[in-house]
């Protein structure tokens, strides 16, 4: 009766954990499926922490149906709707026939997950079968080692996330095998590794995924860092490194990805700060720093990326704070998400934003920063636009000491762009690697003028006539949901144009049940005739259509917070 008792206890929960269940009979499995079929919504997770064996018959009921067994059919599609994720955390082995049944499961959701974290060994023939699963997340966190042949078989899988957090070593032939896996925007978790050889790092650098998790590595050799810096992905997690050598920092600084996590580093000397400041990435995470010297602050303030995360610093001298506030940054848009600090003076009635995430600093540091900005505002040494971004078309937008910073709508530009805009050249526009700065300069120069003068360069300037749209497009790939788009699209000509440029056509997934939609439904932002955007309040909701389950739905307004991006916009 333990199965029934568990089902009764978790009847209204999103997840069910079958604690204490070590085997699953046909009767037990039928009872589980029968009860799940009566639920109003799909179950998020089924967890078997103690299940040691899974028979072919029980798997057939759980993943397809008893009658049809291996063959996909209408009955199987019904049971597909019962759960999104299933965890077998103590399953020691599976048979070939059971593996075939499991891999036939396809619930049609991009977040589907199977965990085989109880497996201690993965034979090649089983890996070959599992690679056929049409799901998104695979976990093999119980494997302490794996043969290159089995890893090579798994590399044929078309899903998006592999977890091998139980591996403590990565031989170069295994690294070579996993590097053959070619997911679209994939995640690879190898957080159990304590170190990685230069040979394995070199093989791993050939992997074509986007997110590499190596948070367990405590130290890197210079040669290993050199090899990892060759990787072409987006996010590299090395948060386990606590002591960073100058040589390793120098190698990592040449990596050209988007996000580098070094949040385990608790202190920086001047040389380390210098090398890290040379990095060209979008975000550098040093959120483990607890204090920083003036010399290190002076060097680190030269970082040219968009975000430097130093949110755990508890003490900072006035001189060090000064260096950060006057930093020579490429992206002057002050971080609104964490460091929203009010000036405290009614006549301003506006928010003051600091260049970095000051969240977590001591009150003393925050107050000193606010005082400095209030002084700059009152002395008119800091000029802001209507969105509180540094902005001036007549001179410097920010003056700190002898430093003059020129900025337009939050983007740092060269002095001559503001003082002599009539002398802007094609080269001034085209040499800008930062797309937001390029858009600002292009707007000053004149979009139509540039198109007329360089009609063959239209691909270069696509979307650049509106820097605000480009800013939002960048956020699409860093924000977890589309909630940040609330209030962005007003019922004006400009607001509708911005919606067309940023959001229309994006593929999205529904995060929660909403009206006739079910969590996990996938469609795209837009509408079909006879619907039009006049039917929707774009400020708070998005028109969504294209659902396979609801082909006749012309468009339904869904709150932005309930939408999640599923595929990058081309």
C-alpha positions as CSV (number, residue, x, y, z in Angstrom):
1,X,0.0,0.0,0.0
2,X,3.0,2.3,0.1
3,X,2.4,3.5,-3.5
4,X,-1.2,4.4,-2.7
5,X,-0.2,6.3,0.5
6,X,2.4,8.3,-1.4
7,X,0.0,9.1,-4.2
8,X,-2.6,10.3,-1.6
9,X,0.0,12.4,0.2
10,X,1.3,14.1,-3.0
11,X,-2.1,14.3,-4.8
12,X,-2.0,18.1,-5.3
13,X,1.8,18.5,-5.6
14,X,3.7,19.3,-8.7
15,X,6.3,16.5,-7.9
16,X,6.0,13.0,-6.4
17,X,8.9,11.3,-4.6
18,X,8.4,7.6,-4.1
19,X,10.6,7.2,-1.1
20,X,11.2,3.7,0.1
21,X,10.0,2.0,-3.1
22,X,12.8,-0.4,-4.1
23,X,10.8,-2.3,-6.8
24,X,7.9,-1.5,-9.0
25,X,5.3,-4.2,-9.8
26,X,2.9,-4.1,-12.8
27,X,0.0,-3.4,-10.4
28,X,1.9,-0.5,-8.7
29,X,2.8,1.0,-12.1
30,X,-0.8,0.8,-13.3
31,X,-2.0,2.5,-10.1
32,X,0.5,5.3,-10.6
33,X,-0.6,5.9,-14.3
34,X,-4.3,5.7,-13.4
35,X,-4.0,8.3,-10.6
36,X,-1.9,10.6,-12.8
37,X,-4.5,10.4,-15.5
38,X,-7.0,11.9,-13.1
39,X,-4.9,15.0,-12.4
40,X,-6.0,18.4,-13.8
41,X,-2.4,19.2,-14.8
42,X,0.7,17.4,-15.9
43,X,3.1,16.3,-13.1
44,X,6.4,18.1,-13.1
45,X,8.6,15.4,-11.6
46,X,8.5,11.7,-10.6
47,X,11.4,10.8,-8.3
48,X,12.4,7.2,-7.5
49,X,15.3,7.6,-5.0
50,X,15.4,4.0,-3.9
51,X,14.2,2.0,-6.9
52,X,16.9,-0.6,-7.7
53,X,15.3,-2.5,-10.6
54,X,12.8,-1.6,-13.4
55,X,11.2,-4.4,-15.4
56,X,10.3,-4.2,-19.0
57,X,6.6,-4.5,-18.2
58,X,6.6,-1.7,-15.7
59,X,8.6,0.5,-18.0
60,X,6.1,-0.2,-20.8
61,X,3.3,1.0,-18.6
62,X,5.2,4.0,-17.2
63,X,6.6,5.3,-20.5
64,X,4.3,4.0,-23.2
65,X,1.5,1.5,-22.7
66,X,1.3,-2.2,-21.7
67,X,-0.5,-3.2,-24.9
68,X,1.7,-1.5,-27.4
69,X,4.9,-1.9,-25.6
70,X,7.7,-0.7,-28.0
71,X,5.5,0.8,-30.7
72,X,4.6,4.5,-30.5
73,X,0.8,4.8,-30.7
74,X,-2.2,6.8,-29.6
75,X,-2.2,5.2,-26.2
76,X,1.4,6.1,-25.7
77,X,0.7,9.7,-26.5
78,X,-1.8,9.9,-23.7
79,X,0.7,8.7,-21.1
80,X,3.2,11.2,-22.5
81,X,1.1,14.0,-20.9
82,X,1.5,12.7,-17.3
83,X,5.0,14.0,-16.3
84,X,7.9,16.1,-17.6
85,X,10.8,14.7,-15.6
86,X,11.6,11.3,-14.1
87,X,14.5,10.4,-11.8
88,X,16.0,7.0,-11.2
89,X,18.6,7.8,-8.6
90,X,19.3,4.2,-7.4
91,X,18.7,2.2,-10.5
92,X,21.9,0.1,-10.9
93,X,21.3,-1.2,-14.4
94,X,18.7,-1.4,-17.2
95,X,18.2,-4.0,-19.9
96,X,18.3,-3.4,-23.6
97,X,14.5,-3.9,-23.9
98,X,13.8,-1.6,-21.0
99,X,16.1,1.1,-22.5
100,X,14.3,0.8,-25.8
101,X,10.9,1.4,-24.1
102,X,12.2,4.4,-22.2
103,X,13.7,6.1,-25.2
104,X,10.4,5.8,-27.0
105,X,9.0,8.3,-24.5
106,X,8.4,11.7,-26.1
107,X,6.3,14.2,-24.1
108,X,6.9,17.0,-26.6
109,X,8.3,19.4,-24.1
110,X,11.7,21.1,-24.4
111,X,12.3,20.6,-20.6
112,X,11.8,16.9,-20.5
113,X,14.4,15.1,-18.3
114,X,15.5,11.6,-17.5
115,X,18.0,11.0,-14.7
116,X,20.0,7.7,-14.5
117,X,22.1,8.9,-11.6
118,X,22.0,5.5,-10.0
119,X,24.0,3.9,-12.8
120,X,27.6,3.0,-12.0
121,X,28.3,1.6,-15.4
122,X,27.0,2.3,-18.9
123,X,27.6,-0.4,-21.5
124,X,28.1,0.8,-25.0
125,X,25.1,-1.1,-26.3
126,X,22.8,0.7,-23.7
127,X,24.4,4.0,-24.6
128,X,23.6,3.5,-28.3
129,X,20.0,2.9,-27.5
130,X,19.7,5.9,-25.1
131,X,21.1,8.2,-27.7
132,X,17.9,7.8,-29.6
133,X,15.8,9.5,-27.0
134,X,14.0,12.6,-28.3
135,X,14.2,14.6,-25.0
136,X,16.2,17.5,-23.7
137,X,18.0,16.6,-20.4
138,X,20.0,13.5,-19.6
139,X,21.6,12.9,-16.2
140,X,24.3,10.3,-15.5
141,X,25.6,11.8,-12.3
142,X,26.4,8.4,-10.7
143,X,29.0,7.4,-13.3
144,X,32.5,7.7,-11.8
145,X,34.0,6.7,-15.2
146,X,32.8,5.9,-18.7
147,X,34.5,4.3,-21.6
148,X,35.3,6.3,-24.7
149,X,33.1,4.0,-26.7
150,X,30.0,4.6,-24.5
151,X,30.7,8.3,-24.5
152,X,31.0,8.3,-28.3
153,X,27.7,6.5,-28.6
154,X,26.0,9.1,-26.4
155,X,27.5,11.9,-28.4
156,X,25.0,11.1,-31.2
157,X,22.2,12.2,-29.0
158,X,20.3,15.3,-30.2
159,X,19.2,16.7,-26.8
160,X,20.4,19.9,-25.1
161,X,21.9,19.0,-21.7
162,X,24.2,16.3,-20.5
163,X,25.2,15.9,-16.8
164,X,28.2,13.8,-15.8
165,X,28.9,15.3,-12.4
166,X,30.1,12.0,-11.0
167,X,33.2,11.9,-13.2
168,X,36.3,12.8,-11.2
169,X,38.7,12.4,-14.1
170,X,38.4,13.1,-17.8
171,X,40.8,11.0,-19.9
172,X,41.7,12.6,-23.2
173,X,40.0,9.9,-25.3
174,X,36.7,10.4,-23.3
175,X,37.0,14.2,-23.8
176,X,37.5,13.6,-27.5
177,X,34.3,11.5,-27.6
178,X,32.1,14.0,-25.8
179,X,33.5,16.8,-28.0
180,X,31.7,15.1,-30.9
181,X,28.3,15.9,-29.3
182,X,26.9,18.8,-31.3
183,X,23.8,20.2,-29.6
184,X,22.1,23.4,-30.4
185,X,22.9,25.7,-27.5
186,X,23.8,22.8,-25.3
187,X,24.9,22.4,-21.7
188,X,27.6,20.1,-20.5
189,X,28.0,19.5,-16.7
190,X,31.3,18.1,-15.5
191,X,31.3,19.6,-12.0
192,X,32.9,16.5,-10.4
193,X,36.2,17.1,-12.0
194,X,38.9,18.4,-9.6
195,X,41.4,19.0,-12.4
196,X,41.8,18.7,-16.1
197,X,44.9,17.9,-18.1
198,X,46.1,20.1,-20.9
199,X,45.4,17.2,-23.4
200,X,41.8,16.7,-22.2
201,X,41.2,20.5,-22.1
202,X,42.4,20.7,-25.7
203,X,40.0,17.9,-26.8
204,X,37.2,19.4,-24.8
205,X,37.7,22.8,-26.4
206,X,36.5,21.4,-29.7
207,X,33.0,20.8,-28.3
208,X,30.4,23.0,-30.1
209,X,28.0,23.6,-27.2
210,X,27.3,26.9,-25.5
211,X,27.6,26.2,-21.7
212,X,30.4,24.4,-20.0
213,X,30.2,23.7,-16.3
214,X,33.5,22.9,-14.6
215,X,32.7,24.3,-11.1
216,X,34.6,21.5,-9.3
217,X,38.0,22.3,-10.7
218,X,40.2,23.9,-8.0
219,X,43.1,24.9,-10.1
220,X,44.3,25.1,-13.7
221,X,47.7,24.8,-15.3
222,X,48.6,27.5,-17.7
223,X,48.5,25.0,-20.6
224,X,45.0,23.8,-19.6
225,X,43.8,27.4,-19.4
226,X,45.3,28.1,-22.8
227,X,43.3,25.2,-24.3
228,X,40.0,26.1,-22.6
229,X,40.4,29.7,-23.8
230,X,40.2,28.3,-27.4
231,X,36.7,27.0,-26.7
232,X,34.0,28.9,-28.8
233,X,31.1,28.6,-26.4
234,X,29.2,31.3,-24.5
235,X,29.4,30.4,-20.8
236,X,32.4,29.0,-18.9
237,X,31.9,28.1,-15.2
238,X,35.1,27.9,-13.2
239,X,33.7,29.0,-9.9
240,X,35.7,26.3,-8.0
241,X,39.0,28.1,-8.5
242,X,39.9,30.0,-5.4
243,X,43.6,30.9,-6.1
244,X,44.1,32.2,-9.6
245,X,47.7,32.5,-10.9
246,X,48.8,35.4,-13.1
247,X,49.6,33.0,-15.9
248,X,46.2,31.4,-15.8
249,X,44.4,34.7,-15.7
250,X,46.4,35.9,-18.7
251,X,45.3,32.8,-20.7
252,X,41.7,33.1,-19.7
253,X,41.6,36.8,-20.6
254,X,41.8,35.9,-24.3
255,X,38.6,33.7,-24.2
256,X,35.9,35.3,-26.5
257,X,32.7,34.0,-24.9
258,X,30.0,35.8,-23.1
259,X,30.0,34.8,-19.4
260,X,33.1,33.8,-17.3
261,X,32.4,32.6,-13.8
262,X,35.3,33.1,-11.4
263,X,33.2,33.7,-8.4
264,X,35.3,31.5,-6.2
265,X,38.2,33.9,-6.3
266,X,38.3,35.8,-3.1
267,X,41.2,38.2,-3.6
268,X,43.0,39.9,-6.5
269,X,46.4,41.4,-6.7
270,X,47.2,44.2,-9.1
271,X,48.6,41.8,-11.8
272,X,45.6,39.5,-11.7
273,X,43.2,42.5,-12.0
274,X,45.2,43.8,-14.9
275,X,44.9,40.5,-16.9
276,X,41.2,40.1,-16.1
277,X,40.5,43.6,-17.2
278,X,41.8,42.8,-20.7
279,X,39.0,40.3,-21.2
280,X,36.6,41.1,-24.0
281,X,33.7,39.1,-22.7
282,X,30.2,40.4,-21.9
283,X,30.1,39.5,-18.2
284,X,32.9,38.7,-15.8
285,X,31.7,37.2,-12.5
286,X,33.9,38.0,-9.5
287,X,31.1,38.0,-7.0
288,X,33.3,36.1,-4.5
289,X,35.6,39.1,-3.9
290,X,35.2,40.4,-0.4
291,X,37.6,43.4,-0.6
292,X,39.7,45.1,-3.1
293,X,42.7,47.4,-3.0
294,X,43.1,50.7,-4.7
295,X,45.7,49.3,-7.2
296,X,43.5,46.3,-8.1
297,X,40.4,48.5,-8.4
298,X,42.4,50.9,-10.7
299,X,43.3,48.0,-13.0
300,X,39.9,46.2,-12.9
301,X,38.0,49.4,-13.6
302,X,39.5,49.2,-17.1
303,X,37.3,46.1,-17.9
304,X,35.5,46.9,-21.2
305,X,32.7,44.3,-20.9
306,X,29.1,45.1,-20.1
307,X,28.8,43.7,-16.6
308,X,31.4,43.1,-13.9
309,X,29.8,41.3,-10.9
310,X,31.5,42.2,-7.7
311,X,28.5,42.2,-5.5
312,X,30.0,40.6,-2.4
313,X,32.6,43.3,-1.6
314,X,32.1,44.4,1.9
315,X,34.8,47.0,2.2
316,X,36.3,49.5,-0.2
317,X,38.3,52.6,0.2
318,X,37.1,56.0,-1.1
319,X,39.9,55.9,-3.6
320,X,38.9,52.4,-4.9
321,X,35.3,53.4,-5.1
322,X,36.3,56.4,-7.1
323,X,38.1,54.2,-9.6
324,X,35.1,52.1,-10.2
325,X,32.7,55.0,-10.6
326,X,34.9,56.6,-13.3
327,X,35.8,53.4,-15.1
328,X,36.4,53.5,-18.8
329,X,33.6,51.3,-19.7
330,X,32.1,50.5,-23.1
331,X,28.6,50.1,-21.7
332,X,27.4,53.0,-19.6
333,X,23.8,51.7,-19.0
334,X,23.7,51.6,-15.2
335,X,22.5,48.2,-13.8
336,X,18.8,48.6,-12.9
337,X,18.2,45.0,-11.7
338,X,20.3,45.0,-8.5
339,X,21.8,48.4,-7.9
340,X,18.8,50.7,-7.9
341,X,19.7,53.4,-5.4
342,X,17.5,56.4,-4.8
343,X,19.0,59.8,-4.6
344,X,16.8,60.7,-1.6
345,X,16.1,64.2,-2.9
346,X,12.5,65.0,-3.9
347,X,13.4,67.4,-6.6
348,X,15.1,64.7,-8.5
349,X,12.3,62.1,-8.2
350,X,14.5,59.6,-10.1
351,X,16.6,56.6,-9.5
352,X,20.4,56.7,-9.6
353,X,22.1,53.7,-11.0
354,X,25.7,52.6,-10.3
355,X,27.9,51.2,-13.0
356,X,28.4,47.8,-11.4
357,X,26.1,45.6,-9.3
358,X,26.6,47.2,-5.8
359,X,24.1,44.8,-4.3
360,X,25.6,43.2,-1.2
361,X,27.9,46.1,-0.4
362,X,28.0,47.6,3.1
363,X,25.6,50.5,3.8
364,X,28.7,52.7,4.1
365,X,29.9,51.9,0.6
366,X,26.4,52.4,-0.9
367,X,25.9,55.7,1.0
368,X,29.3,57.0,-0.2
369,X,28.4,56.1,-3.8
370,X,25.0,57.8,-3.5
371,X,26.6,60.9,-2.0
372,X,29.0,61.1,-4.9
373,X,26.3,60.7,-7.5
374,X,24.1,63.3,-5.7
375,X,27.0,65.7,-5.8
376,X,27.6,65.1,-9.5
377,X,23.9,65.6,-10.3
378,X,23.6,68.8,-8.3
379,X,26.8,70.2,-9.8
380,X,25.5,69.1,-13.3
381,X,28.6,66.9,-13.8
382,X,26.3,64.0,-14.4
383,X,23.6,64.4,-17.1
384,X,20.9,61.8,-17.6
385,X,18.2,61.1,-20.1
386,X,14.6,60.3,-19.3
387,X,15.6,56.7,-18.4
388,X,18.4,57.9,-16.0
389,X,21.2,56.9,-18.4
390,X,24.3,59.1,-18.8
391,X,23.4,61.2,-21.9
392,X,24.5,64.5,-23.5
393,X,24.7,65.7,-27.1
394,X,26.4,69.0,-26.1
395,X,29.4,67.8,-24.1
396,X,30.5,65.2,-21.5
397,X,27.7,63.3,-19.8
398,X,29.9,62.5,-16.7
399,X,32.8,64.4,-15.2
400,X,34.7,62.8,-12.3
401,X,37.8,64.7,-11.4
402,X,39.8,65.3,-14.6
403,X,38.0,62.5,-16.4
404,X,35.4,63.4,-19.0
405,X,33.0,60.6,-20.2
406,X,30.9,61.2,-23.4
407,X,27.8,59.1,-23.6
408,X,24.6,59.0,-25.6
409,X,21.6,57.2,-24.0
410,X,23.9,55.3,-21.8
411,X,26.5,54.2,-24.4
412,X,30.1,55.5,-24.1
413,X,31.3,57.1,-27.3
414,X,34.4,59.0,-28.4
415,X,34.6,62.7,-27.7
416,X,34.4,63.7,-31.4
417,X,31.1,61.8,-31.9
418,X,29.4,64.3,-29.6
419,X,31.5,67.5,-30.2
420,X,31.7,67.2,-34.0
421,X,28.9,64.8,-35.2
422,X,29.1,66.3,-38.7
423,X,32.6,64.7,-39.0
424,X,31.4,61.1,-38.3
425,X,32.7,58.7,-40.9
426,X,31.7,55.3,-42.2
427,X,34.8,54.0,-40.4
428,X,33.6,55.4,-37.1
429,X,30.4,53.3,-37.4
430,X,31.9,50.1,-38.8
431,X,34.9,49.8,-36.5
432,X,32.6,49.6,-33.4
433,X,32.5,46.0,-32.1
434,X,29.9,46.9,-29.5
435,X,26.6,46.8,-31.4
436,X,24.9,49.2,-29.0
437,X,27.6,51.9,-29.5
438,X,27.4,51.3,-33.3
439,X,23.7,51.8,-33.2
440,X,24.0,55.1,-31.3
441,X,26.6,56.5,-33.8
442,X,24.6,55.3,-36.8
443,X,21.5,57.1,-35.5
444,X,23.5,60.3,-35.2
445,X,24.9,59.8,-38.7
446,X,21.5,59.0,-40.2
447,X,20.2,55.5,-41.0
448,X,18.7,56.4,-44.4
449,X,21.8,58.4,-45.3
450,X,24.1,55.4,-44.5
451,X,21.8,53.1,-46.5
452,X,21.9,55.4,-49.5
453,X,25.7,55.7,-49.3
454,X,26.4,52.0,-48.7
455,X,23.5,50.0,-50.1
456,X,25.5,46.8,-50.3
457,X,26.2,46.9,-46.6
458,X,22.5,46.4,-45.5
459,X,23.3,43.2,-43.5
460,X,25.7,45.2,-41.4
461,X,23.1,47.7,-40.3
462,X,20.2,45.3,-39.8
463,X,18.2,46.4,-36.7
464,X,20.8,49.2,-36.0
465,X,18.4,52.0,-36.6
466,X,17.0,51.5,-33.2
467,X,19.5,50.9,-30.4
468,X,16.7,50.3,-27.8
469,X,15.5,47.3,-29.8
470,X,19.0,45.9,-29.9
471,X,19.4,46.3,-26.2
472,X,16.2,44.3,-25.6
473,X,17.3,41.7,-28.1
474,X,20.5,41.2,-26.1
475,X,18.5,40.7,-22.9
476,X,16.4,37.9,-24.6
477,X,19.4,35.6,-24.2
478,X,20.3,36.5,-20.6
479,X,16.9,36.9,-18.8
480,X,15.2,33.7,-17.7
481,X,11.7,34.8,-18.8
482,X,10.2,37.6,-20.9
483,X,8.9,39.5,-17.9
484,X,11.4,42.3,-18.6
485,X,9.4,43.2,-21.7
486,X,6.4,44.3,-19.6
487,X,5.8,48.0,-20.2
488,X,8.3,48.2,-23.1
489,X,5.7,48.3,-26.0
490,X,3.4,51.2,-25.7
491,X,0.2,51.8,-27.8
492,X,2.1,54.2,-30.1
493,X,3.6,53.9,-33.5
494,X,7.1,53.7,-31.9
495,X,5.9,51.1,-29.4
496,X,4.4,48.9,-32.1
497,X,7.6,49.2,-34.2
498,X,9.7,48.2,-31.2
499,X,7.4,45.1,-30.7
500,X,7.9,44.1,-34.4
501,X,11.7,44.4,-34.1
502,X,12.2,42.7,-30.8
503,X,9.5,40.2,-30.1
504,X,7.3,39.2,-33.1
505,X,8.2,35.8,-34.4
506,X,10.0,34.6,-31.3
507,X,9.5,30.9,-30.4
508,X,8.2,30.7,-26.8
509,X,7.1,28.1,-24.2
510,X,4.3,28.6,-21.7
511,X,5.6,28.5,-18.1
512,X,2.3,28.0,-16.3
513,X,-1.3,26.9,-17.2
514,X,-3.1,29.9,-18.6
515,X,-6.7,29.8,-19.9
516,X,-6.8,27.1,-22.5
517,X,-3.0,26.8,-22.6
518,X,-1.0,24.1,-20.6
519,X,2.4,24.5,-19.1
520,X,4.9,23.4,-21.7
521,X,2.9,24.4,-24.7
522,X,5.1,25.9,-27.4
523,X,4.1,28.5,-30.0
524,X,5.4,31.8,-31.3
525,X,4.7,35.5,-30.6
526,X,2.3,36.8,-33.2
527,X,-1.2,36.3,-34.4
528,X,-3.1,35.1,-37.5
529,X,-5.7,36.8,-39.6
530,X,-8.3,38.0,-38.8
531,X,-6.6,38.8,-35.4
532,X,-4.5,42.0,-35.2
533,X,-2.4,43.7,-32.6
534,X,-5.3,46.1,-31.8
535,X,-6.8,43.2,-29.8
536,X,-3.9,43.1,-27.4
537,X,-2.4,45.3,-24.8
538,X,1.2,44.8,-25.7
539,X,2.4,46.6,-22.6
540,X,1.3,43.7,-20.4
541,X,0.7,40.8,-22.7
542,X,2.0,39.2,-25.8
543,X,-0.1,37.7,-28.6
544,X,0.8,34.1,-29.0
545,X,-0.2,31.5,-31.7
546,X,1.1,28.5,-33.6
547,X,0.3,25.9,-31.0
548,X,0.3,22.3,-32.4
549,X,-2.3,21.3,-29.8
550,X,-4.5,24.3,-30.7
551,X,-4.1,24.8,-34.5
552,X,-7.2,27.0,-34.8
553,X,-6.1,29.5,-32.2
554,X,-5.6,32.8,-34.1
555,X,-3.9,34.5,-31.1
556,X,-4.2,34.7,-27.3
557,X,-2.9,37.4,-25.1
558,X,-0.5,35.9,-22.5
559,X,1.3,37.9,-19.8
560,X,4.9,38.4,-20.6
561,X,6.0,36.8,-17.3
562,X,4.5,33.5,-18.3
563,X,6.6,33.2,-21.5
564,X,10.1,31.8,-21.9
565,X,12.3,32.0,-25.0
566,X,12.8,28.5,-26.6
567,X,14.9,29.4,-29.7
568,X,17.1,32.2,-30.6
569,X,15.8,34.8,-33.0
570,X,17.7,34.5,-36.4
